[in-house]
Amino acid sequence: MNLIAISEWLGESTTMALGGLLVGMLFGAMAQKSRFCLRSAAIEFGHGKFGSKVAVWVLVFSTAVAATQAAVLTGLLDVGQVRQLATTGSISGAIIGGLLFGVGMILARGCASRLLVLSATGNLRALMAGLILTIVAQASLRGGLAPAREYLSSLWMVEGGEARNLLALGHVGVEVGVLLGLVWFAVGLWLARRNGVPKSIGLSAVGVGAAVALGWIFTYQMSLIAFDPVEIKSVSFTGPSADTLMGLISSRSLPIGFDVGLVPGVFVGSFFASVIAGEFKLQSFDAATGTLRYIIGACLMGFGGMLAGGCAVGAGVTGAAVFAVTAWFALTSMWAAAIITDHALDRFHWFEAQPADAVRLQN
């Protein structure tokens, strides 16, 4: 049964939501198994180590890039109308938002996607931080923080089209994008092998990256057959999580679409993966975890993610996979801010009730 038949049977909106659900379940299950986390990778890298966490991140990132660009090369995907490339963007927003997000994910011990994944495994700290993040994100998009976001975004704008496409700016074709993805993938495999990363973990990391590419392909293919306009998008969490939460609070019915299926899908996928692996465990705050740092971190990520145009996955993997200039600025800023913040916490012991080393790599 093809997409046209499914869409005629279920309806376009339901098909979009079902696609989001399946992509989300794949992402959630694979992210839980692989422990995919930009924060952990940045900490490891910042301490001069190219260990297992860096290897997992590189495998996820490279798979998303290679698979997405291969889809463009083979005609399964056309990124010409993708928001991250076609519309006016903000470099100042990407940089400032990326910096704020990077600081926030260190304080909250996880980015937006990681908090969602951990919430499904019984981590109540992550659940609380995630809820705060979504509320602040909504305030940044449509509420009291929107004027600040709009002002910071307006400081350095970039026109849509070739000016937002790194491949176009470099005067190279999609083939180079595929090649870069494959080279990075080879680096990820080498790092995984050098650090003794189990094959199951490596394959799970590949699955996370594949989910990003599948999201792009699915929404594009739906845009070709749907009667109503369909936004071509893939995995992202800051905006979709905020819209889903606010919809549940303020409306009797949610507008059905890809994002509505994605967020619950990630939760469900992570939940079942943790239960099957015997890793589901209720965890709450204690004297050593530091509630204040989670709250501050979640607020910074909520505002920073909306300002940057995406989270560590939405901008840092999904947006980077289509070589959007703003996404790469955001990703670089997240890495830099995370590394600097981690070193600052180590040196000054801000928010720490116990040595930083004891909790740095937990979760």
N, C-alpha and C positions, 0 to 999 in steps of 0.2 A: 504493500500500500504506500503510495507516494504522498507528498505534502498536499497536493491538490485534493486528493481523495479524503485525506484526514481533515483538511480544512473545511471541505464541504459537509463532512459528517458531523464534526464537532463545532464548527464555526471558527472564524478567524481568531477572535480574541481568546477563546479557549485553547486553540492550537498553540497560540503564542505563549500562553501561561503554561501549558503542558511542556513545551520546549524549554522554557525557563526552568521549570521544575526538574526536568531530566538533566539539564546542564548543571544546575545547582547541586543535585544529588551526586553527580560525578565529581564535581569540584569538592564538595564537602567531605565525601568519603576518602578521596585521594589526599586532600589536604590534612585530614586527621591522621591518616596512615603515615604520610611522609613528614609530618611536623613542619610543613612549609611555613616559613615566617621570615619576612624581611628584617624584622627587628633582631632576631637571633643571628641572622647572616651578617648584618651590619656590625653587631657587637664582636662577632668572631673576626671579621675582616679588620675592624678597627684595632684589634689587638695583634695584628700581624699574622693571623692564622687563616689558612685556606682549608678549613676542616669540613666536616660533614654537612653543617648547616649552610655554608657557602655553596657546597656542591649541589645540595637540594635546590637552593634558590636559582643557581645557574641552569640546572636542568629544566626547571619550570619555565624560566624566562626564555631560554633558547628554544624550547619546544613550542611555546606560544608564538615566538617570532617566526621560526622556520615553517611551522604548519600554517600560520596565517598568510605569510607571504607566498607559500606554495599554493594556497587556495586562490590567491589573486592571480598568480601565474597561470593556473589551469582554468581560470574562468569561473570557479565556484564562488568567488567573492569579488565585488567591485567596491573599492573604498572611496570612489569619487564623491559620494554623498554622505560619507561618514562625518558626524558632527565634529569630531576632533580634527578633521582636515578641511572640511568644506566651509565652516563658519569662522567668523572672527574670534580669535582667542586672546588670552592674556598671558604674556610672559611674566609680568610682575606678579600676577596671581599665582602662576605656577611656581615661581621661586619662593615668594613669601609663604604661600600656602604649603608648599613642600617642606620648608624649614619648620613651620609650626607643626605640621603633621609628624615630621621626624622626631621632634622633641616629645610630642605627645605619645607616640607609640613606645618610646623608651620608658616614660613615666607610667604608662598603663600596662606595660609588659605585653604588648601585642598591638598589631594594627587592626583596622576595622574587620577584615576578613578573619583574622586569627581570633579576635574576640567572639565573633559569631560561631566559629568552629568550636572554641573552648566552651562557650555557653551550652552547646548541645551535649557536652561530655559531663555536665554537672558542675561546672565552675561558676559559682554564683558571683565571684568577683568580676569575671569577664562579662557576665550578664548585666550587672549593674553598670559597668563602664560602657557597655554597648548601648544601653538605653540612654545614658547621658549623652553619648556621642550622637545618637540619632536626633535627640531633642535639639541639641546645639546646631546640628546640621540643618534641621528644618528652620530654626531661627535665622540661620545664616542665609538660607535660600529665600524665604518669604517673610520672615519676621523682623524683630528688632535689630538683628545683626546684619541684615541685608544691605543697609547703606554703607557700612564699613567695608563689607565684601566688595560692593560695587565700586567704591572709591579706590581701594587697593588694586582692583582689577584694571581700572582705567589708567593706571600710571604708565603702563607699557603694553600696548596692544599690537597684535599682528593680524594682518588680513588673512582670510581663508584662501584656500587654493594651494598653489605651489609654495607659498611663503610659510606654510605650516607643515610641509612634507619634507622630512630630512632627505629622503632619496631624491626628490626633485631638486632640492637645494644643492645636493652634491652632483647633480647631472648624471645620475646613474639609474638603472632600471630595477625592476622588481627582482631580477635574477641576483642582483647584489644583495638584496634583502634576504633572499633564500640562502645565499652563500654565507652571509654573516651569521644567520641563525644556525646553520650547520656547523660552522667553526666554533661558535659558542657552545653548541651541544657537545662537540668533541671535547672541549675544555671541561664541561660538566662531567662527562663520562670519565675523563682522566682523574679529576678531583675525587669523584665517587670511588673509583677503584683504588686510588692512593690512600683514601681514608677508610677503606673497608666498609663502605656503605652497602648494606644488604640489597640484593636485587629487588626484593619486594618494595623497599623504600624508594629505590631509583625508579622503578616502574610506576610507583604511585606519584612521584614528582612529575614524570612524563604525562601521567593522566591529568594532573592539575593544569599543565600547559595546554594539553589537548582540549580540555573543557573550554578554555578561552577561545581557541580557534573555532571550536564547534559552535560557540555562541555567535561569533561573527558570521559564520557560514549559514547558520539556521535563520537568523534575522534577515540576512540579505536575500536568501531564497524565498522567505515569506514575503518580502517586499515586492518580489516579482509577480506573485500570484494574488496578493491580497487586494481587495477592492478599496479599502481605506488605507491611507498612508501608514507605513510601518517604519519606525526609526531603526536604522541599522546600528546595532550595539552588541556588546558582549558583557562579560562578567564585571560588575562594579558593585560597590556596597554602600558608600556614604549616602548618595542620593536615593537609591532604591530602598535602603533600610529606613530612611527618614520618611519617604512617601508611604511606605507600607505601614509603618507604625502610626503615622498621623491619620491615614485612611481608616485604620482599625478604630482609632479613638473618636474621630469626628464624622464618620460616615457609616451608614448602614450597609453599604455595598462598595466594594473596591472596584476601580476601573481595571478590568482584567487585561493583563498584558504580560510581556516577558519578565519584567521586574517582579511582578506579584508572585510568579512561580519561582523565580530565582532564589530569593531570600529564604523562604521556607524550605526549598529544596536543599540548600546548603546545610541548614539546620538538621533536616531529616537524614541526609547522607552522613553527616558527621556523627549524629546520634547512633545510628545503626552500626557504623564502623567502630565506635567506641564500645558499644555493647557486645558486639561479636568478638572484639579483641579483649574483653574483660577490663576495659579501661574507664568505664563510666564510674564516676565517683563525685559525690557532692562535696564541694569545697567552698568555704566561706572566708571572710576576713578574720585575721587574728592580729595580735600585737606586732608581728614581724612583717606583715604584708604592706601596711601603710595605706589607709583608705584615702588620704588626701592626695597622694600622688596619682592614684587611679582617677580621681575626679578631675584634677587639673589636666592630666593626660587626655582624658576623654573629651574634655572641652576643647583643647587645642586641636585634636584630630577632627572633631566635628566642624569647627570653623575652617581649619586648614584644608581639610578634604574638599569642602565646597569651594573654597577660594582657588585651590590648585586644579579643580576640574576632575577630581578623582582621588581615590585612596591609593595605598601601596599596590593594590591589584588593579583598580580601575584606571589609574594613570600609569602606575609603574610597570604593569605587565600588559593589560589590555590596550591601553593607548600607545605604549611603546611598541607593541607588536605591529601597529600600522605606521610606525615611524612618525608619529605626530611630534612636532617640535616642542610644544608645550608639555607634553607627557614626559619627554626626556629631561627637560628642565626640572620638572616636578620630581622625577625619580632621583636625579642627581642631588637635588636639595634634600630629599628625604634621607638618602645615604649619609650626606655630610652632617646634617643636623643630628641624626641618630648617633653617629660615631662621637661627635663632640659632646653631646649630652651624656652619653655613657661614661666618657672619661671624666666629665665634670662631677658626676655622681660618685665615681670611684675616689676622686680626689677630695671632694668637700663633704661627702656623705649626706647630701641633701635627701630628706624624706626617709632616710634609712634607719630602721630600728635594729638592723643587724648588718654585718659586713655585706657589701654589694656582691661579692663573689658567691655568697651563699644562695642568692636568689636570682642572679643574673640570667641564668639559662633555664630556670624552671618554666613550666608550661610548654 
